[in-house]
């Protein structure tokens, strides 16, 4: 016999396990907040922009073919910026105690579509150091690219700067807590349905029909004798009848 679950039964299960759902959600949200505020290290980000063109004489006119060539070379420049040929010199200039591979993970290089402007973004625990590394990468690339690819037309458009009150880009405690809240509710609801599914005890008349396939002929109610005696004791008719019975 195929069993169906009604929407009413779903809400009944959620209501029955509401305290469990609330506890799991609260624990998940609080844990996310504690980790975000007190455990994870804030990471700051700083960016600089450079413009790279092929070297050309004053007699050469700018044409569409030259621009297309420069655009095709942007990916090559992006790779060179993150190469040890540039990063090793940056590490030496800034006295960084990390390897070129580690610095490579902290640097992101990209460009807008159909643009010769290259964005260099650096992430670091110290906002001042992030800006210094970004500027150092831009200046080092400008110095070394003429030797590597015979390009001497590099312009630094924007230098990385640190504001008065820099904000970390990660972690984002409020976002993390919101995600943990949603995940906590989902986990709590899922656990509630799982416990309800594993609970094979018979509690209602409908459970007898569903599990045993037998019709319910009658039901025995629970009687609270103390309450019954107290109610009957407060009944004048019962008190009078009892008194007459004792007197006779």
N, C-alpha and C positions, 0 to 999 in steps of 0.2 A: 504494500500500500504506500503510495507516494505521499510524503509529508510536505505540507505547505506552511510557510511562516507568514503571518499577517503583519502588517505595519504596526498594529496594536501590540503584538508580542515583542516586536523589536524595541518599541518605546518602553515596554514593561521591563525588558532586560536591561536597557540603559538606566532606567530609573532605579532598578534594584541594585545595580553596581555603580551608582553615581559617585559614591564616596571613593571607590577605587579609582575611577577615572580622574576625579579631582586630585587625588593624592599623586598619581603618576604624572599628571600634567604639571602640578606644582613642583615636583621634584625635577622634572626635565627642564622647566623654565628657570628654576633657581640654579641648577647646575650650569646651564648655559650662561647665565649672568655672571656667576662666580668665575667661571673659566675665562670669559671674555674680559672681565674687568681686572682680575687679579692674577691670572695665570699666563695668558697669551701676551707676548711682547708687541707693543704698538709698532707698526711699520709706516714710515713716511715716504712720500714720493715727490720727486722733483724732475722737471723736464726742461730741455733746451731744444732749439730748432736750428738747423743749418741748411743752407742752399748750396747745391753742388752742380757746377756746369763744367763742360769740357773747356780746356784752355783754347783761346782763339785770338787772332790778331785783330787790330782795330779795323783792318780792311774787310774782314769777313762779316757778312750780313747774317743776321739771325734768320734761319729758315725752318720750315716745319720738319724736315728730315733730321736736322740737328737736335731739335727738341725731342723727337721720338727716340733718337739714340740715347739722349740723356735719361729719358724715362726708363728705357730698357736697362740702363746701367744702375738704376737705383737699387735693385735687389743685390747687385754686386757690392755696392757701397755699404748696404746694411750688413752683409756678411763680414766685410773688412772691419767695420766698426767694432764688431764683437769678437774679432780674431785676437789671438795672443800678440800679434804684431802691434796692436794698439793698446790692449788691456794691460800687457806687461809694463809698458811705459807709464800708463796711468797709475798702476800700483806703485811703481817706483817714485813718481812725482808726489803722490798723496801719502806715501809711507803706510800703505795698507798691509795688514798682516793676513792677507788671504791670497789664494791662488787665482790665476786667470779663469779657471773653471768655475770657481765660486762666484767671482765677479760677473761672469757671463750670465749666471742665473739671476742676478739682480738687475741686469740691464735689459731693456726692451727697446728695440729699434723698429720703426715703421714709418710709412709715408702715406699721405692721403692719395686717393685714386687720381691718376693723371696729374700728379704734382711732383716737382723736383725738390720739395721741402722734406727733409728727413727729421723726424722727431726722435730724440734720445731721452728715454725715461729711466730713472734710476730709483730703486727702492732701498731703504736702509733704516735701521733703528734710530739713527740720528738725522734729523732733518737738515742740519747744517752740512753733514758729511754727504748726504744724498745730493745736495745742490753742488757741492764742491766736486764730487765725482763726475756728475753730468757735465759740468763746465770743462773739467779736465779732459773728458773723452772728446768733446767737441774740438777743443784747441789742439789736442794731440792728433786727432784725425786730420785737421787742417794742415798740420805740419808734416805729417807722414804720407798723405795721399799723393803728393807731388812726386815722391820717390817711388811709391808702389805702382801708380797708374799714370804718371805724367799728367796729373790734373792739378792745376794751380789756381782754380777759380772757385774757391770755397768761401762762403760767407756765413758768419754766425748771426742769425736773425734775432734770436732771443736767448738770453742767458738765464740759467736757472737761478731763482731767487727764493729766499725764505721769508714768509710773511711774519707778522708780529705774533700771531697765535696759530701756528700750523696745526692742522688736524690730521691724525693718522688715517690712512685709507683702509686699514684693517688692523685689528678686528672691528666689526660694527656690532656693538653689544645689543642695540635695540633690534636690529635685523636678526641676529642670532637668537635672541630670546623669542621673537615672534615665530621664527621657524620651529624652535623647540616647543613652543606652545601648541602649534598645529600638530607636530609629530607626537607630542604627549597625549593629545586628545585622541589621535588615531590609534596609538598603542593602547591607551586605556580602553577605548571602545572595542578594539580587537581582542584584548584580553578578557573583557567582559563577556563577549560572545563565545570565546573559547571555553571559559569556565561554565557558561550556561550549557554549552554543547556537551561538555564532559560530565555535567551533573545529571545522572540518570535516576535520581530519587523521584518518587511519585509524591506530588504535593497537591494536585488538583484532580477533580473528577475527570477532566478532559485528559489528564495524563494516563489514567487507567484505560480509557478508550483508545488512546493513541498507541500505547505500548503493549497492552494486553489484548486489545480488540474485544473487550467485554463490556456490555452495557452496565451502567451504574444503577442498581436497584434502590439504594438508600444511602444515607450519609449520617454519621454520628457526630454530633456537635460537641464541642468542649464546654463543660459547665463549671463555672467557678462557684464552688459551694459556699465559700465565705461571703461572696457577694449575694448569693441567693438567700442565705440565712439572714443577712443584714437587711435585705429588702423585705423579706417576709416579716422580720421583727418590727419594721417600721409600718407594717400594714395593720391598721386598727382592727379589721375584721379577723385577721389571723390571731392577733393578741387576745381579742375577746373570745374567740373559739377555744384558744388554748387555755384561757382562764376558766371557762366553763367546764372544760374537760377536766381540769385539775380539781375544781370544786366538787364535781360530782364523784 
